[in-house]
Amino acid sequence: MDLLTISTAGSVDDGKSTLIGRLLYETDSLKTDQVEAIKRSSENKGFDFIDWSLATDGLIAEREQGITIDVANIYFTTEKRRFIIADTPGHVEYTRNMVTGSSHSDLSLILIDARKGVIEQTFRHYFITNLLKLKNIVVCINKMDLMGYDEQVYENIKKDFLDLQQKSGFVDQKITFIPISALFGDNVTEKSSQMTWYEGKPLLEHLEKTKRETDTVLPARLPVQYVIRPKKEAYLDYRGFAGKIASGSFKVGDEIVVLPTKRTSTIKAIEQYGKSIDEANADENITILLNDEIGVSRGNMIVKSDNIPTATKEVHAQVCWMHDRPLQNFGRYAIQHGVNTVQAKLLKIEETIDPISYAKADDVRELKMNEIGTVVFRTAAELFVDSYHSNPKNGAFIIIDLETNNTVGAGFIL
């Protein structure tokens, strides 16, 4: 069954947790005892409604503050599709969590409170979808019940958001607007009788029918994780190169190049779970056998000869900084790109980018936690990269502190 991964973003009290809880309930993804516990807790708090946000706000700190702090992956399934929701925090101090939670998503779901409309946090949420080049956006205008289900409220917010899109300059997106009431279930899993003026699909139906951006059309990239050399006499000449296809596809007979050695060969066979197959696609774990005996090691990359990534020791990227100790000019770090880790020095912070105004500031000496900027790294060894825009699977990296071995930043190659 097809899988869709969704990242969510919303400001404080926009109803994001309530919406997710409602989706879980309506799709029978909550156990009976969970539903009963939520109902009892709602009654104990004196609510005259069921607080479905209790289904997702698992951290004690979140329950006390009524906000989402950590990133949680939430799973549910319908008859048509499997879903993973990355429930990300929407507050400025948790920008790094939003980037982390959204980085592997097929679709971004942004909530807007119908009473407040497009606010500064909406700008930040949308900026991150642009940073990560997410092309499927759903804007849920929530709490329409508190605005009398007024169509003009919906249209005004829709216009403001589209103005924001034009301001961003990233128009290569499909944006869908859905007016909802997460509390009462309007347009969540079924069409609302209160908003007959809305002609689109309810949220769940839209999510079930959204087409994923397939990785198979991207350039073929296979980072080699293992070299398989069985010690049994029957397999004395067996040399297989195993890994997970990052993007694109490979088939028997393809002409390939091994990087960084640039040795060439053709694919003799592809094996998967002990069986021979003719073709393999992105995200599949495979073992490749070649027609020529050439040197291939862990950390090498197998690519098709007609589309080779860029070899560089100078990495130009946008970075989201995630640590309380700032990123500083001439600081030394490690960059992990795919299965490779290389030492790197930060040559320059070219500019910082304000996710609210999109204003850029140069002459910057450091990048503080949750700030986003454009930087240049010099690496100790060549990396073979694509731009994040053209191939996200080979265009992203993480930054590691050499002293603590902690991940301190995420980068997106320009």
N, C-alpha and C positions, 0 to 999 in steps of 0.2 A: 504494500500500500504506500502511496506517495506521501512524502514528509514535507511539511512547510514549517520553517522556523521563523518565529515572530519576535521582534523586540518591541517593548512597550515603553512609552515615556509620557509623563504627565506631571503637572505641578501639584503642590500640596492640596489635598482635598478635591482633586478633579474627579475622583471616583475610579481610578485605575484598578485598585484592588477589588473594588465592588464589581467592576465589569468582569474581571478574570474569574472571581468567585461565581458570578452568575453564569458564565460560560461553562464552568466546571459542573455546576448544578444542572443546567439545562441539557448537558450532554451525558448525564448519568456518570460523571467521572468522580463523584464524591461517594464515599461509603455511607451506609445508613447511619452508623454511629457518629460520623462526622457531621452529617446534616442535623441530627438531633442535638449534638453539642453546640452547633452554631445557633440553632433556634433557642436553646436554653440560655446561652450567653446573651443573645439579643434581648430576651425577656428580662434577664437579670439586670441589664443596663437600662431597662425602662423603655426600650424602643418599641414602637408600634409597627415595626417592619423587621424583616430578617436582614441582618448585617452580613452580607455575603463576603465582605472584605476579610472577615475572620478566617476564611478558607485559605488565604494566602499570606497574611501578615504574621509570619511565624516567629520572628525575632521578638524577644521581650521589649527591646528598645523601640521597635516599630509599633508594637501594641500600645506602649505608653505614650508615644508621640503622635500616633495616628499617621505615620508616614512610612514609606518604603526606603530602607537604607541599603541592604545588600542586594546582590543579583541572585535571583532564584530561577532555576529552570523548572517549568511546570509542564507536565505532559497530559494530553488528553487525546481521545480518538473518537471519530464519528464513523459512520458506515462508509464514508467517501474518502477520508483522509486521516493521517496522523499529524499531530501538532506538537511543537515545543514552543512554549512562550518563555522568553527571557524577560522576567519581570525586573526592570531596571529602575533605579531611583532617578528622579527628575530634578534634583536640587543642585545648585551650582557647585556645592562642596563635594558632590559625588559625580562630577563630570567623568572622571576616570572609570567609574563603575558603568556609566552609560556607554562609553566607548567599548569597554570589554564585553558587555552584554549584547551590543549591537553588531559586533564585528563578524559574527558568523550567521547573521540573519538574512532571510530571503525577503522580509517585509518589515516595515516599521509602522507601528500603530501609535499614533499621537493623540492623546486625549486633550480636549479643550473644554473648560467649564463654560456652559452657555451664558452664565451670569457675568463672566469676566471677559470672554472673548480672547483674542490673540494678545498675549502679554509677553514680557521679556523672556520668561522661561520657555515659551513656545519658540521664540527665536533660537534659543540655545538648542532645544530638542531638534529643530529642523536643521540647524547648522551641522549637528553630528550626523544626521542622515546624509548630508552632502559630503562631509568629510569621508564617510565610509562608502559613498557612491551607491547608496541603496536606491533602486529604481521603482520599487513598489511601496507606496505610502498610503496608509488609510488614516484619515483624520476623523475621529469620532467626536462629535460635538455633543457632550454629555449634559445631563441635568436639564433636558428640554422640558421636563415636567414642571420645573420651577419657573420657567418662562412661558407657561401656558401653551407649550408646543407651537410657538409662534414661528411661522415660516420665514418671516422677515429677519428674525434673530439669526436663524440658520444662514440665510443668504448674506447677511452682513459679515458674519464670521468667515464664511467661505470666501468672500471678496477680499477681506483683509489677509487671509492666508495666501491667496493667489498673488496678491501684491508682494508679500514676503518672498514668494518663489521667484518672481521677476527680479526683485532686488538682489537675490542670491546669485543669479546668473546660471544656476544649475536647473535647466528646464527639461533635461532628458529624464523625466520621471512620469510615472502614471500616478496621479493623486486622486483618490476616491474619498468623497465626503459622505458621512452617514450621521444623521441626527438620531440620538439615542437617549434613553433613560435606563442606565444600568440598574438602578434601584428597582424599577418596576418591570424591566425586561423589554421595553419598547425598542423594536428594531435590532434586538440582540440576536435572537435565534428565529424570531418570527416578525412579520410585518406588523407595524403598530397601527391600531385602529384610531389612535389619537393624531397621527400625522399622515393622513391620506394624501396630502400634497406631495409627499416624498415618493418618487417613482423608482428609486433604486432598490437593490437587494438588501435584506437584513445582513448584519455583520457576519454571522456564521456562514451563510450561503456564499457571501463574497469571498471569504477566506477559503472555503472549499473549492471554489472555482478559479482562484488566482493561479496563473501560470508562473512557475518558477523560472528564474533566469538560469538556464542550464550551463554547467561548466564544460560540457562536451564540445561546445563551439569555441572554447578558448584554446590558446596554444598548448600543445602536449608537454607536460612536465612531470617527470617521475624522479623525485629525490630517492636515492638508493639508501635503504636503511640496513640491509643485511646482504652479505655475499654468501651464498649457500654452496658449500663444498662438502657433500656427504663423504664419510670415511669408509663406507661400504665399498667393497671391490666392484660390485655391479655398477656403481655410480662414480667410478674413478675419474671419468672425463666430464662429469656434470659440473657446470658452473652457472648458477642461477643468480639473478640480481633482483632482490625483493624490495618492495616498498608499496606505499599507497599513492596512487596517481593523484597529484595535486590538481591538475586541470587537463582538459582535452581528452584525447583517446589514443590508444595504440592498437595496431592490428598486425598479425603475422605478415611479414614481407616489407614492413615499413623501413625506410632508410633512417638511421638514427645517428646522433652525435653524442659522445660522452663528454661532459664538461667536468673539470677544466682541461682535460688532456686533449680534447678535440679529435680523439680517435673516432673513426666511423665504422659502421657495420650495418647489418640488416637483422630484423627480428626473425629468429628461427622458430620460436615457439613461445606461447604465453600459457602459464599454468595458474590455476586458481583452485585452492583447496583440493589439490591432488588430481585435478582434471585439466585437460587441455582445452583451451578456448581459442577462438579466432580473433576476438576483439575484446578490449576492456576499456572502461570509461572512468571518468573522474570519480574519486572517492572509493574506488575499488582497490583492494589489496591483491597484488599479483606478483608473480615471479616471471621475469623475462630471461629467455635464453637467446644468445646471439650466434650468428653464423661464423664469426671470427673470434679468435682468442685474443682479446684485447684487455688491457688492465682496467678494471672497474673496482672502486673501493666505496666503503660507506662514506656518505657525504657528497659523492659525485651526483650529477644530475643527467638523466637520459632524456633527450629531447629529439623531436623530429628534425631532420636536416634542413627542411624548408622553412623553419621558424625558430631561430636561435635567440635566446635572451641576450640582453646587453651585459657585457663584461665590464665591471667598473670597480675601482677602489675609492671612488668619490660618490657617496650616497647623498642625493638631494631629496629631502623628504619633509612632509608635514608630521609633526610629533605632538602627541598628547602626553604631557608629563604627569606621572602618577605618584611621585614621592615627595615627602616634606623637605628633603634636601634638594635644592634647585639644580637643574641642568645648567652647567656653566661652560663658557667658552674655554676650549683647550682641555676640558675634562676628559679623562680616559674611562672607557666603558667597554662592555662586550655587546656585540650585536648578534642575535640569533635569527638567522634567516633560513627557514625550512629546518633541515636537520643539521645545518652548519652553524657553528659559533666562531666568530672572529673578534679579535680585539680592534678597538676603534678609538679615534680621537675626534672630539667635536671641534671642527675648524671654525665654525661660525654659526651664530643664531642670526639669521637674516632679518626676521621680523616676527612679531607676534600678531595674532589675528583675534579681534574682538568678535565673539559669536553673536553679539547683540546687534552691533552697528556695522559689522564686517570691516571696520576701520583697521588699518595695519600700522604698526609702529616699528620703525627700524632703530638702529643704534641701541640694541638690546644686549645686555651682558649675561642674562640668565633667564631661565624659564621656570616659573614656580608651579607648585602642584595644581593640577586641573587647568593649567594654561595650555594653549595650543599655538604652535609656532612653526615656521619654516626654517630648517637647519641644514647644515652640510657636515657629514662625517667623512673622515679618511680612515679606511680599513687597512688592516695589516696584510690581508690577502684579498684577491679578487672575489667578488660576488657576481653571480649571474642572475640578473633581475629583470623583471618587467615593471612598467609603471602600474601603480595600483588601479588606475582607471582602466587600463587595458586588460589586466589580469590580476585580480585581488589575491588569488592564491599564491602568486609568486612576487607580489608587490608589497607585502607587509613584513614587518619584522618587530621583534621586541628588543628593548634595551635593558641590559643587566648590569647591576652594580658589581664591580670587580671585588670589592671588599666583602660584601655580604652575600653575594650571589642572588640578590633579590631582583625581581622584575621591577623596573622603575619608570618605564615608558613604553609607548607603542608608536611605531612609525609607519607611514604610508608613502611609498616612493613616488616622486613626481615624474 
